[in-house]
Amino acid sequence: MSHHAALQALLHTRHSCRAFKSAAVPKAVVSQILLDAGRAPSWCNAQPWKVIVTSGAETDAFRATMARAFDTGAPAPDYPFPTTYTGAHQKRRRTCGFQLYEAVGIGRGDREGRARQMKENYTLFGAPHVALITCPVELGPYGVLDCGGFITAFCLSAQAQGIGTVPQAALSLYSNVVRDHFRISEDRKVLAAISFGYPDEDAAINQFRTDRAELDAFVEWRD
């Protein structure tokens, strides 16, 4: 298989995994994923990402902390969340949401069911590990851009090694709680997390796949 074909296979088979097996991923595998992700390009080679990786009891403690934050806390994100979604962005977001709820049997009018499913974000979908990514305050949006590349590379390396991932901005909605839990310094902002582990391939929520826009929807050719 050519390098391009291998990359295409990873891009087309990777998906956000929302149900995991309990088995831990060996530290050597996690280390390789992190080293691969660290090859992502960054502005002036700044490599601004800092990552906290949890396993075992540390994952469970963080899971409990975030579940409490969801139940009782007030949102306090370090980075502003989108103010609204319109047009194609809103359509894609709604379609993804409907696919997710349909996969687990939650009807469109079932608000309690949706709330329960939303909380799964904060219990890390049962994943045995989470990688928490922070970004330097001083680098602003360029640091965020670089960390986005790191997240993509992390997910592709994990996919290549049979590890499921789900990047989660939801956890950063309670950045203050995350900061206190991990004792993160004030010169760094909480950007996102990646819950990961061996995927439960039989889980209903792992059966649906989102579609992708055709070229003409996002490319303007200038010949």
SVG drawing of the C-alpha trace seen along z (x, -y; Angstrom):
<svg xmlns="http://www.w3.org/2000/svg" viewBox="-41 -37 52 43">
<polyline fill="none" stroke="black" stroke-width="0.4" points="0.0,0.0 1.3,-3.4 1.7,-6.2 -1.2,-8.0 -3.4,-5.0 -2.5,-4.3 -3.4,-7.9 -6.6,-7.8 -7.6,-4.6 -7.0,-6.3 -8.9,-9.4 -11.9,-7.4 -12.1,-4.9 -11.4,-7.2 -14.6,-8.3 -15.5,-9.7 -15.6,-6.7 -18.3,-7.0 -18.1,-3.6 -14.9,-1.9 -13.7,1.3 -12.3,1.1 -8.9,2.5 -6.0,0.0 -3.8,-0.9 -0.2,0.1 2.0,-2.9 4.4,-2.2 1.5,-2.5 0.3,-5.8 3.8,-7.1 4.1,-6.3 0.8,-8.1 2.1,-11.2 5.4,-11.1 3.6,-10.8 1.3,-13.7 4.3,-15.8 5.4,-15.7 2.4,-18.0 3.5,-21.3 3.4,-24.4 4.0,-28.1 7.8,-28.7 8.1,-25.2 6.8,-26.5 5.1,-23.1 2.8,-24.8 0.9,-21.8 1.2,-20.5 -0.6,-17.2 -1.8,-15.5 -2.6,-11.8 -4.5,-9.9 -4.9,-6.1 -6.6,-4.0 -7.6,-5.7 -6.6,-9.1 -9.0,-8.8 -11.8,-7.7 -11.1,-10.7 -11.2,-13.1 -14.4,-11.4 -16.1,-12.0 -14.9,-15.6 -16.3,-16.4 -19.6,-14.6 -20.1,-16.8 -19.2,-19.9 -21.9,-19.0 -24.5,-18.5 -23.7,-21.5 -21.2,-23.8 -21.5,-27.0 -19.8,-27.0 -16.5,-29.0 -14.6,-28.2 -11.1,-29.6 -11.9,-30.0 -15.3,-31.4 -17.6,-28.8 -19.4,-29.4 -22.1,-32.0 -24.3,-30.4 -24.4,-28.0 -26.1,-29.0 -26.5,-27.6 -24.5,-24.5 -22.8,-24.5 -26.1,-24.3 -27.4,-21.6 -24.3,-19.4 -24.4,-19.9 -28.1,-19.0 -27.6,-15.9 -24.8,-14.7 -26.9,-15.1 -29.9,-13.3 -27.6,-10.4 -26.2,-10.1 -29.5,-10.1 -31.1,-7.8 -28.2,-5.3 -29.0,-5.0 -32.8,-5.2 -33.4,-8.7 -36.4,-10.4 -36.3,-14.0 -38.6,-15.1 -36.8,-13.2 -35.1,-16.0 -34.2,-13.8 -32.6,-11.2 -30.6,-13.9 -29.4,-15.3 -28.3,-11.8 -26.4,-11.4 -24.9,-14.8 -23.5,-13.8 -21.6,-11.0 -19.2,-13.6 -18.3,-14.4 -17.9,-10.7 -15.5,-10.4 -17.8,-7.9 -16.3,-5.3 -12.9,-5.6 -9.9,-4.3 -7.7,-7.3 -8.0,-11.0 -5.4,-13.3 -6.0,-16.9 -4.5,-19.6 -3.5,-23.1 -2.2,-26.0 -0.1,-29.0 -2.0,-32.2 0.6,-34.3 0.3,-32.5 -3.4,-33.4 -5.2,-31.9 -1.9,-30.6 -1.3,-28.4 -4.8,-27.1 -4.3,-26.4 -1.1,-24.4 -2.8,-22.4 -5.6,-21.5 -3.0,-20.0 -1.7,-18.0 -5.2,-16.7 -5.6,-15.5 -2.2,-13.8 -3.0,-12.1 -6.3,-10.7 -4.7,-9.4 -1.8,-7.7 -4.3,-6.2 -6.5,-4.9 -3.4,-3.3 -2.8,-1.3 -6.4,-0.2 -7.2,-2.8 -10.5,-4.7 -10.6,-8.5 -13.1,-11.2 -11.8,-14.8 -13.9,-16.8 -14.3,-20.5 -17.1,-19.9 -14.8,-19.4 -13.3,-22.8 -16.7,-24.3 -15.7,-23.9 -12.1,-25.1 -12.0,-26.4 -12.8,-22.9 -10.2,-21.2 -7.6,-23.8 -8.2,-23.1 -8.2,-19.4 -4.9,-19.2 -3.3,-22.3 -2.7,-23.9 -0.8,-27.2 -2.5,-30.5 -0.2,-31.0 -1.9,-28.1 -5.5,-27.8 -7.6,-24.6 -8.3,-23.9 -9.8,-20.4 -9.4,-16.7 -9.2,-13.4 -10.8,-10.4 -9.3,-7.2 -9.1,-3.5 -9.9,-0.3 -13.3,-0.8 -16.3,1.2 -17.1,2.0 -20.5,3.6 -21.9,0.6 -24.8,-1.0 -23.4,-4.5 -20.3,-3.5 -22.3,-2.4 -23.2,-5.7 -20.8,-7.7 -21.0,-11.4 -20.7,-12.4 -18.3,-15.0 -18.8,-17.9 -17.9,-17.7 -15.1,-19.9 -17.4,-22.5 -18.9,-23.1 -15.7,-24.4 -13.2,-25.2 -13.2,-28.2 -11.0,-27.5 -9.0,-30.5 -7.4,-29.4"/>
</svg>
